Amino acid sequence: MYKEKIGINAGLIWEALVAGEQNVKAVKKVTKLAEKDLNLALGWLAREGKLVFNEVDGELFVSLT
């Protein structure tokens, strides 16, 4: 059951990132996901090789591969 929720949340993140690179805080705000749910879904997408992470001045950015 929880895997399904993570997959749904990963879809929300994917939709948010279609417009291009965003910082993780912006993704959280757009998707309205709780911190835990956001991190689980980001991990899911990262594990699948779907995301690129970039840190600029201590701020984490993410984009689709």
PyMOL Python script that loads the backbone (N, CA, C, O; Angstrom):
from pymol import cmd

cmd.read_pdbstr("""\
ATOM      1  N   MET A   1       0.825  -1.200   0.000  1.00  0.00           N
ATOM      2  CA  MET A   1       0.000   0.000   0.000  1.00  0.00           C
ATOM      3  C   MET A   1       0.862   1.253   0.000  1.00  0.00           C
ATOM      4  O   MET A   1       0.589   2.186  -0.755  1.00  0.00           O
ATOM      5  N   TYR A   2       1.910   1.292   0.844  1.00  0.00           N
ATOM      6  CA  TYR A   2       2.718   2.496   0.920  1.00  0.00           C
ATOM      7  C   TYR A   2       3.531   2.696  -0.358  1.00  0.00           C
ATOM      8  O   TYR A   2       3.805   3.833  -0.742  1.00  0.00           O
ATOM      9  N   LYS A   3       3.921   1.603  -1.020  1.00  0.00           N
ATOM     10  CA  LYS A   3       4.635   1.718  -2.290  1.00  0.00           C
ATOM     11  C   LYS A   3       3.777   2.444  -3.317  1.00  0.00           C
ATOM     12  O   LYS A   3       4.283   3.236  -4.113  1.00  0.00           O
ATOM     13  N   GLU A   4       2.488   2.174  -3.295  1.00  0.00           N
ATOM     14  CA  GLU A   4       1.577   2.837  -4.227  1.00  0.00           C
ATOM     15  C   GLU A   4       1.545   4.342  -3.966  1.00  0.00           C
ATOM     16  O   GLU A   4       1.557   5.140  -4.903  1.00  0.00           O
ATOM     17  N   LYS A   5       1.505   4.724  -2.691  1.00  0.00           N
ATOM     18  CA  LYS A   5       1.487   6.143  -2.322  1.00  0.00           C
ATOM     19  C   LYS A   5       2.780   6.826  -2.761  1.00  0.00           C
ATOM     20  O   LYS A   5       2.750   7.951  -3.260  1.00  0.00           O
ATOM     21  N   ILE A   6       3.911   6.154  -2.578  1.00  0.00           N
ATOM     22  CA  ILE A   6       5.190   6.715  -2.997  1.00  0.00           C
ATOM     23  C   ILE A   6       5.183   6.922  -4.513  1.00  0.00           C
ATOM     24  O   ILE A   6       5.654   7.949  -5.002  1.00  0.00           O
ATOM     25  N   GLY A   7       4.662   5.971  -5.238  1.00  0.00           N
ATOM     26  CA  GLY A   7       4.578   6.085  -6.693  1.00  0.00           C
ATOM     27  C   GLY A   7       3.705   7.243  -7.132  1.00  0.00           C
ATOM     28  O   GLY A   7       4.043   7.956  -8.077  1.00  0.00           O
ATOM     29  N   ILE A   8       2.599   7.434  -6.460  1.00  0.00           N
ATOM     30  CA  ILE A   8       1.714   8.558  -6.773  1.00  0.00           C
ATOM     31  C   ILE A   8       2.422   9.878  -6.495  1.00  0.00           C
ATOM     32  O   ILE A   8       2.345  10.813  -7.292  1.00  0.00           O
ATOM     33  N   ASN A   9       3.105   9.947  -5.369  1.00  0.00           N
ATOM     34  CA  ASN A   9       3.842  11.158  -5.016  1.00  0.00           C
ATOM     35  C   ASN A   9       4.989  11.416  -5.990  1.00  0.00           C
ATOM     36  O   ASN A   9       5.288  12.567  -6.309  1.00  0.00           O
ATOM     37  N   ALA A  10       5.624  10.359  -6.456  1.00  0.00           N
ATOM     38  CA  ALA A  10       6.686  10.501  -7.459  1.00  0.00           C
ATOM     39  C   ALA A  10       6.109  11.116  -8.732  1.00  0.00           C
ATOM     40  O   ALA A  10       6.768  11.919  -9.394  1.00  0.00           O
ATOM     41  N   GLY A  11       4.898  10.744  -9.067  1.00  0.00           N
ATOM     42  CA  GLY A  11       4.225  11.330 -10.224  1.00  0.00           C
ATOM     43  C   GLY A  11       3.975  12.822 -10.044  1.00  0.00           C
ATOM     44  O   GLY A  11       4.107  13.595 -10.993  1.00  0.00           O
ATOM     45  N   LEU A  12       3.619  13.223  -8.842  1.00  0.00           N
ATOM     46  CA  LEU A  12       3.416  14.648  -8.563  1.00  0.00           C
ATOM     47  C   LEU A  12       4.719  15.423  -8.725  1.00  0.00           C
ATOM     48  O   LEU A  12       4.736  16.522  -9.279  1.00  0.00           O
ATOM     49  N   ILE A  13       5.799  14.840  -8.238  1.00  0.00           N
ATOM     50  CA  ILE A  13       7.108  15.479  -8.372  1.00  0.00           C
ATOM     51  C   ILE A  13       7.495  15.565  -9.841  1.00  0.00           C
ATOM     52  O   ILE A  13       7.982  16.596 -10.303  1.00  0.00           O
ATOM     53  N   TRP A  14       7.276  14.488 -10.562  1.00  0.00           N
ATOM     54  CA  TRP A  14       7.598  14.456 -11.991  1.00  0.00           C
ATOM     55  C   TRP A  14       6.869  15.598 -12.706  1.00  0.00           C
ATOM     56  O   TRP A  14       7.480  16.338 -13.478  1.00  0.00           O
ATOM     57  N   GLU A  15       5.585  15.739 -12.454  1.00  0.00           N
ATOM     58  CA  GLU A  15       4.796  16.805 -13.085  1.00  0.00           C
ATOM     59  C   GLU A  15       5.341  18.185 -12.727  1.00  0.00           C
ATOM     60  O   GLU A  15       5.357  19.083 -13.569  1.00  0.00           O
ATOM     61  N   ALA A  16       5.786  18.357 -11.484  1.00  0.00           N
ATOM     62  CA  ALA A  16       6.327  19.640 -11.050  1.00  0.00           C
ATOM     63  C   ALA A  16       7.651  19.949 -11.745  1.00  0.00           C
ATOM     64  O   ALA A  16       7.973  21.117 -11.963  1.00  0.00           O
ATOM     65  N   LEU A  17       8.414  18.931 -12.092  1.00  0.00           N
ATOM     66  CA  LEU A  17       9.736  19.134 -12.677  1.00  0.00           C
ATOM     67  C   LEU A  17       9.732  19.183 -14.201  1.00  0.00           C
ATOM     68  O   LEU A  17      10.767  19.458 -14.809  1.00  0.00           O
ATOM     69  N   VAL A  18       8.600  18.926 -14.821  1.00  0.00           N
ATOM     70  CA  VAL A  18       8.522  18.988 -16.281  1.00  0.00           C
ATOM     71  C   VAL A  18       8.883  20.391 -16.774  1.00  0.00           C
ATOM     72  O   VAL A  18       9.441  20.541 -17.861  1.00  0.00           O
ATOM     73  N   ALA A  19       8.574  21.396 -15.997  1.00  0.00           N
ATOM     74  CA  ALA A  19       8.866  22.786 -16.369  1.00  0.00           C
ATOM     75  C   ALA A  19      10.356  23.095 -16.278  1.00  0.00           C
ATOM     76  O   ALA A  19      10.797  24.115 -16.809  1.00  0.00           O
ATOM     77  N   GLY A  20      11.134  22.255 -15.628  1.00  0.00           N
ATOM     78  CA  GLY A  20      12.569  22.479 -15.517  1.00  0.00           C
ATOM     79  C   GLY A  20      13.057  22.369 -14.088  1.00  0.00           C
ATOM     80  O   GLY A  20      12.299  22.053 -13.170  1.00  0.00           O
ATOM     81  N   GLU A  21      14.341  22.638 -13.922  1.00  0.00           N
ATOM     82  CA  GLU A  21      14.996  22.513 -12.624  1.00  0.00           C
ATOM     83  C   GLU A  21      14.361  23.438 -11.587  1.00  0.00           C
ATOM     84  O   GLU A  21      14.030  24.589 -11.872  1.00  0.00           O
ATOM     85  N   GLN A  22      14.200  22.901 -10.373  1.00  0.00           N
ATOM     86  CA  GLN A  22      13.653  23.669  -9.260  1.00  0.00           C
ATOM     87  C   GLN A  22      14.402  23.286  -7.997  1.00  0.00           C
ATOM     88  O   GLN A  22      14.985  22.205  -7.906  1.00  0.00           O
ATOM     89  N   ASN A  23      14.378  24.183  -7.028  1.00  0.00           N
ATOM     90  CA  ASN A  23      14.958  23.775  -5.750  1.00  0.00           C
ATOM     91  C   ASN A  23      13.960  22.881  -5.030  1.00  0.00           C
ATOM     92  O   ASN A  23      12.759  22.931  -5.297  1.00  0.00           O
ATOM     93  N   VAL A  24      14.460  22.079  -4.130  1.00  0.00           N
ATOM     94  CA  VAL A  24      13.628  21.085  -3.453  1.00  0.00           C
ATOM     95  C   VAL A  24      12.522  21.762  -2.643  1.00  0.00           C
ATOM     96  O   VAL A  24      11.417  21.231  -2.536  1.00  0.00           O
ATOM     97  N   LYS A  25      12.814  22.922  -2.080  1.00  0.00           N
ATOM     98  CA  LYS A  25      11.784  23.648  -1.329  1.00  0.00           C
ATOM     99  C   LYS A  25      10.614  24.019  -2.224  1.00  0.00           C
ATOM    100  O   LYS A  25       9.460  23.920  -1.808  1.00  0.00           O
ATOM    101  N   ALA A  26      10.899  24.446  -3.445  1.00  0.00           N
ATOM    102  CA  ALA A  26       9.838  24.804  -4.386  1.00  0.00           C
ATOM    103  C   ALA A  26       9.011  23.583  -4.775  1.00  0.00           C
ATOM    104  O   ALA A  26       7.788  23.664  -4.894  1.00  0.00           O
ATOM    105  N   VAL A  27       9.685  22.455  -4.970  1.00  0.00           N
ATOM    106  CA  VAL A  27       8.975  21.216  -5.304  1.00  0.00           C
ATOM    107  C   VAL A  27       8.041  20.836  -4.163  1.00  0.00           C
ATOM    108  O   VAL A  27       6.902  20.430  -4.394  1.00  0.00           O
ATOM    109  N   LYS A  28       8.522  20.966  -2.942  1.00  0.00           N
ATOM    110  CA  LYS A  28       7.698  20.655  -1.768  1.00  0.00           C
ATOM    111  C   LYS A  28       6.468  21.556  -1.724  1.00  0.00           C
ATOM    112  O   LYS A  28       5.362  21.099  -1.439  1.00  0.00           O
ATOM    113  N   LYS A  29       6.673  22.833  -2.009  1.00  0.00           N
ATOM    114  CA  LYS A  29       5.568  23.797  -1.976  1.00  0.00           C
ATOM    115  C   LYS A  29       4.538  23.507  -3.071  1.00  0.00           C
ATOM    116  O   LYS A  29       3.333  23.541  -2.821  1.00  0.00           O
ATOM    117  N   VAL A  30       5.014  23.226  -4.271  1.00  0.00           N
ATOM    118  CA  VAL A  30       4.117  22.970  -5.400  1.00  0.00           C
ATOM    119  C   VAL A  30       3.321  21.681  -5.204  1.00  0.00           C
ATOM    120  O   VAL A  30       2.121  21.638  -5.474  1.00  0.00           O
ATOM    121  N   THR A  31       3.997  20.633  -4.732  1.00  0.00           N
ATOM    122  CA  THR A  31       3.332  19.341  -4.582  1.00  0.00           C
ATOM    123  C   THR A  31       2.517  19.229  -3.302  1.00  0.00           C
ATOM    124  O   THR A  31       1.650  18.363  -3.178  1.00  0.00           O
ATOM    125  N   LYS A  32       2.807  20.121  -2.341  1.00  0.00           N
ATOM    126  CA  LYS A  32       2.127  20.106  -1.042  1.00  0.00           C
ATOM    127  C   LYS A  32       2.322  18.791  -0.291  1.00  0.00           C
ATOM    128  O   LYS A  32       1.458  18.361   0.473  1.00  0.00           O
ATOM    129  N   LEU A  33       3.481  18.158  -0.524  1.00  0.00           N
ATOM    130  CA  LEU A  33       3.791  16.901   0.153  1.00  0.00           C
ATOM    131  C   LEU A  33       4.462  17.173   1.491  1.00  0.00           C
ATOM    132  O   LEU A  33       5.189  18.154   1.650  1.00  0.00           O
ATOM    133  N   ALA A  34       4.210  16.299   2.442  1.00  0.00           N
ATOM    134  CA  ALA A  34       4.921  16.350   3.718  1.00  0.00           C
ATOM    135  C   ALA A  34       6.382  16.008   3.452  1.00  0.00           C
ATOM    136  O   ALA A  34       6.696  15.322   2.479  1.00  0.00           O
ATOM    137  N   GLU A  35       7.263  16.478   4.306  1.00  0.00           N
ATOM    138  CA  GLU A  35       8.707  16.271   4.148  1.00  0.00           C
ATOM    139  C   GLU A  35       9.048  14.793   3.931  1.00  0.00           C
ATOM    140  O   GLU A  35       9.827  14.453   3.041  1.00  0.00           O
ATOM    141  N   LYS A  36       8.466  13.932   4.742  1.00  0.00           N
ATOM    142  CA  LYS A  36       8.734  12.492   4.645  1.00  0.00           C
ATOM    143  C   LYS A  36       8.294  11.942   3.294  1.00  0.00           C
ATOM    144  O   LYS A  36       9.034  11.195   2.654  1.00  0.00           O
ATOM    145  N   ASP A  37       7.105  12.305   2.864  1.00  0.00           N
ATOM    146  CA  ASP A  37       6.585  11.806   1.598  1.00  0.00           C
ATOM    147  C   ASP A  37       7.383  12.338   0.415  1.00  0.00           C
ATOM    148  O   ASP A  37       7.614  11.616  -0.555  1.00  0.00           O
ATOM    149  N   LEU A  38       7.802  13.589   0.492  1.00  0.00           N
ATOM    150  CA  LEU A  38       8.628  14.180  -0.551  1.00  0.00           C
ATOM    151  C   LEU A  38       9.947  13.425  -0.666  1.00  0.00           C
ATOM    152  O   LEU A  38      10.362  13.055  -1.765  1.00  0.00           O
ATOM    153  N   ASN A  39      10.601  13.200   0.460  1.00  0.00           N
ATOM    154  CA  ASN A  39      11.893  12.522   0.454  1.00  0.00           C
ATOM    155  C   ASN A  39      11.792  11.085  -0.045  1.00  0.00           C
ATOM    156  O   ASN A  39      12.663  10.624  -0.783  1.00  0.00           O
ATOM    157  N   LEU A  40      10.747  10.381   0.346  1.00  0.00           N
ATOM    158  CA  LEU A  40      10.566   9.009  -0.141  1.00  0.00           C
ATOM    159  C   LEU A  40      10.386   8.984  -1.656  1.00  0.00           C
ATOM    160  O   LEU A  40      10.970   8.141  -2.338  1.00  0.00           O
ATOM    161  N   ALA A  41       9.587   9.897  -2.180  1.00  0.00           N
ATOM    162  CA  ALA A  41       9.335   9.932  -3.618  1.00  0.00           C
ATOM    163  C   ALA A  41      10.575  10.389  -4.387  1.00  0.00           C
ATOM    164  O   ALA A  41      10.859   9.863  -5.463  1.00  0.00           O
ATOM    165  N   LEU A  42      11.317  11.365  -3.848  1.00  0.00           N
ATOM    166  CA  LEU A  42      12.567  11.780  -4.485  1.00  0.00           C
ATOM    167  C   LEU A  42      13.551  10.610  -4.530  1.00  0.00           C
ATOM    168  O   LEU A  42      14.229  10.402  -5.536  1.00  0.00           O
ATOM    169  N   GLY A  43      13.625   9.859  -3.452  1.00  0.00           N
ATOM    170  CA  GLY A  43      14.495   8.692  -3.412  1.00  0.00           C
ATOM    171  C   GLY A  43      14.099   7.650  -4.438  1.00  0.00           C
ATOM    172  O   GLY A  43      14.954   7.048  -5.087  1.00  0.00           O
ATOM    173  N   TRP A  44      12.819   7.442  -4.580  1.00  0.00           N
ATOM    174  CA  TRP A  44      12.292   6.489  -5.561  1.00  0.00           C
ATOM    175  C   TRP A  44      12.753   6.891  -6.965  1.00  0.00           C
ATOM    176  O   TRP A  44      13.299   6.075  -7.708  1.00  0.00           O
ATOM    177  N   LEU A  45      12.523   8.164  -7.315  1.00  0.00           N
ATOM    178  CA  LEU A  45      12.888   8.644  -8.640  1.00  0.00           C
ATOM    179  C   LEU A  45      14.405   8.644  -8.841  1.00  0.00           C
ATOM    180  O   LEU A  45      14.889   8.335  -9.930  1.00  0.00           O
ATOM    181  N   ALA A  46      15.143   8.984  -7.807  1.00  0.00           N
ATOM    182  CA  ALA A  46      16.601   8.985  -7.897  1.00  0.00           C
ATOM    183  C   ALA A  46      17.123   7.570  -8.126  1.00  0.00           C
ATOM    184  O   ALA A  46      18.016   7.357  -8.947  1.00  0.00           O
ATOM    185  N   ARG A  47      16.574   6.622  -7.413  1.00  0.00           N
ATOM    186  CA  ARG A  47      16.993   5.227  -7.545  1.00  0.00           C
ATOM    187  C   ARG A  47      16.751   4.716  -8.962  1.00  0.00           C
ATOM    188  O   ARG A  47      17.518   3.902  -9.475  1.00  0.00           O
ATOM    189  N   GLU A  48      15.677   5.201  -9.592  1.00  0.00           N
ATOM    190  CA  GLU A  48      15.363   4.806 -10.962  1.00  0.00           C
ATOM    191  C   GLU A  48      16.189   5.576 -11.991  1.00  0.00           C
ATOM    192  O   GLU A  48      16.063   5.341 -13.193  1.00  0.00           O
ATOM    193  N   GLY A  49      17.033   6.494 -11.520  1.00  0.00           N
ATOM    194  CA  GLY A  49      17.872   7.271 -12.427  1.00  0.00           C
ATOM    195  C   GLY A  49      17.119   8.350 -13.184  1.00  0.00           C
ATOM    196  O   GLY A  49      17.532   8.749 -14.273  1.00  0.00           O
ATOM    197  N   LYS A  50      16.021   8.825 -12.617  1.00  0.00           N
ATOM    198  CA  LYS A  50      15.172   9.806 -13.302  1.00  0.00           C
ATOM    199  C   LYS A  50      15.487  11.249 -12.922  1.00  0.00           C
ATOM    200  O   LYS A  50      14.980  12.178 -13.550  1.00  0.00           O
ATOM    201  N   LEU A  51      16.328  11.446 -11.890  1.00  0.00           N
ATOM    202  CA  LEU A  51      16.600  12.791 -11.393  1.00  0.00           C
ATOM    203  C   LEU A  51      18.081  13.124 -11.432  1.00  0.00           C
ATOM    204  O   LEU A  51      18.945  12.249 -11.367  1.00  0.00           O
ATOM    205  N   VAL A  52      18.344  14.418 -11.539  1.00  0.00           N
ATOM    206  CA  VAL A  52      19.692  14.956 -11.403  1.00  0.00           C
ATOM    207  C   VAL A  52      19.640  15.977 -10.276  1.00  0.00           C
ATOM    208  O   VAL A  52      18.779  16.857 -10.261  1.00  0.00           O
ATOM    209  N   PHE A  53      20.569  15.851  -9.330  1.00  0.00           N
ATOM    210  CA  PHE A  53      20.637  16.779  -8.208  1.00  0.00           C
ATOM    211  C   PHE A  53      21.827  17.707  -8.407  1.00  0.00           C
ATOM    212  O   PHE A  53      22.876  17.298  -8.903  1.00  0.00           O
ATOM    213  N   ASN A  54      21.645  18.959  -8.010  1.00  0.00           N
ATOM    214  CA  ASN A  54      22.686  19.966  -8.144  1.00  0.00           C
ATOM    215  C   ASN A  54      22.613  20.882  -6.926  1.00  0.00           C
ATOM    216  O   ASN A  54      21.550  21.409  -6.599  1.00  0.00           O
ATOM    217  N   GLU A  55      23.741  21.066  -6.262  1.00  0.00           N
ATOM    218  CA  GLU A  55      23.765  21.940  -5.087  1.00  0.00           C
ATOM    219  C   GLU A  55      24.454  23.244  -5.451  1.00  0.00           C
ATOM    220  O   GLU A  55      25.580  23.244  -5.950  1.00  0.00           O
ATOM    221  N   VAL A  56      23.769  24.361  -5.196  1.00  0.00           N
ATOM    222  CA  VAL A  56      24.306  25.689  -5.477  1.00  0.00           C
ATOM    223  C   VAL A  56      24.184  26.522  -4.205  1.00  0.00           C
ATOM    224  O   VAL A  56      23.087  26.752  -3.695  1.00  0.00           O
ATOM    225  N   ASP A  57      25.332  26.965  -3.708  1.00  0.00           N
ATOM    226  CA  ASP A  57      25.364  27.790  -2.489  1.00  0.00           C
ATOM    227  C   ASP A  57      24.574  27.159  -1.342  1.00  0.00           C
ATOM    228  O   ASP A  57      23.861  27.852  -0.616  1.00  0.00           O
ATOM    229  N   GLY A  58      24.706  25.846  -1.186  1.00  0.00           N
ATOM    230  CA  GLY A  58      24.053  25.136  -0.096  1.00  0.00           C
ATOM    231  C   GLY A  58      22.591  24.824  -0.324  1.00  0.00           C
ATOM    232  O   GLY A  58      21.938  24.255   0.550  1.00  0.00           O
ATOM    233  N   GLU A  59      22.062  25.189  -1.490  1.00  0.00           N
ATOM    234  CA  GLU A  59      20.656  24.929  -1.789  1.00  0.00           C
ATOM    235  C   GLU A  59      20.590  23.796  -2.817  1.00  0.00           C
ATOM    236  O   GLU A  59      21.307  23.811  -3.817  1.00  0.00           O
ATOM    237  N   LEU A  60      19.719  22.816  -2.558  1.00  0.00           N
ATOM    238  CA  LEU A  60      19.613  21.636  -3.405  1.00  0.00           C
ATOM    239  C   LEU A  60      18.580  21.849  -4.502  1.00  0.00           C
ATOM    240  O   LEU A  60      17.430  22.197  -4.232  1.00  0.00           O
ATOM    241  N   PHE A  61      19.006  21.637  -5.738  1.00  0.00           N
ATOM    242  CA  PHE A  61      18.133  21.727  -6.909  1.00  0.00           C
ATOM    243  C   PHE A  61      17.979  20.339  -7.513  1.00  0.00           C
ATOM    244  O   PHE A  61      18.860  19.488  -7.390  1.00  0.00           O
ATOM    245  N   VAL A  62      16.852  20.128  -8.162  1.00  0.00           N
ATOM    246  CA  VAL A  62      16.576  18.829  -8.775  1.00  0.00           C
ATOM    247  C   VAL A  62      15.941  19.062 -10.142  1.00  0.00           C
ATOM    248  O   VAL A  62      15.186  20.013 -10.344  1.00  0.00           O
ATOM    249  N   SER A  63      16.267  18.170 -11.071  1.00  0.00           N
ATOM    250  CA  SER A  63      15.660  18.227 -12.401  1.00  0.00           C
ATOM    251  C   SER A  63      15.523  16.801 -12.934  1.00  0.00           C
ATOM    252  O   SER A  63      16.097  15.856 -12.392  1.00  0.00           O
ATOM    253  N   LEU A  64      14.757  16.676 -13.996  1.00  0.00           N
ATOM    254  CA  LEU A  64      14.584  15.382 -14.640  1.00  0.00           C
ATOM    255  C   LEU A  64      15.790  15.094 -15.516  1.00  0.00           C
ATOM    256  O   LEU A  64      16.414  16.016 -16.041  1.00  0.00           O
ATOM    257  N   THR A  65      16.121  13.817 -15.676  1.00  0.00           N
ATOM    258  CA  THR A  65      17.238  13.443 -16.540  1.00  0.00           C
ATOM    259  C   THR A  65      16.830  13.524 -17.993  1.00  0.00           C
ATOM    260  O   THR A  65      17.639  13.245 -18.878  1.00  0.00           O
TER     261      THR A  65
END
""", "prot")
cmd.dss("prot")
cmd.show_as("cartoon", "prot")
cmd.util.cbc("prot")
cmd.orient("prot")
